[in-house]
């Protein structure tokens, strides 16, 4: 990597280390089949009839915590009209416009992908 940066230093405006982005999708492999969901439900002593509300509450908690972190860091949270939008492109534009070279760039949300579709 150092050799590449040395050779192309005039064309490189910045570098990233560690994760350059995290993408959360709506499927947890453990819960993607009946046996896994039942094991999770049993371990947490949750009734099957209450599982949907439990999953929605966890989703809301994760989203709220992420948005709170963005507010604390004074970073934007943007809604994209399509789940097919190029999130990396949007993040790069925001990072460049704001001069961000490390840390949280933004939070991007999009409509949920319908089951069976990849977006």
Secondary structure as UniProt FT lines:
FT   HELIX           2..7
FT   TURN            8..11
FT   HELIX           29..31
FT   HELIX           34..43
FT   TURN            44..45
FT   HELIX           48..50
FT   HELIX           51..72
FT   TURN            73..74
FT   STRAND          76..80
FT   TURN            83..84
FT   HELIX           87..98
FT   STRAND          106..110
FT   TURN            115..116
//
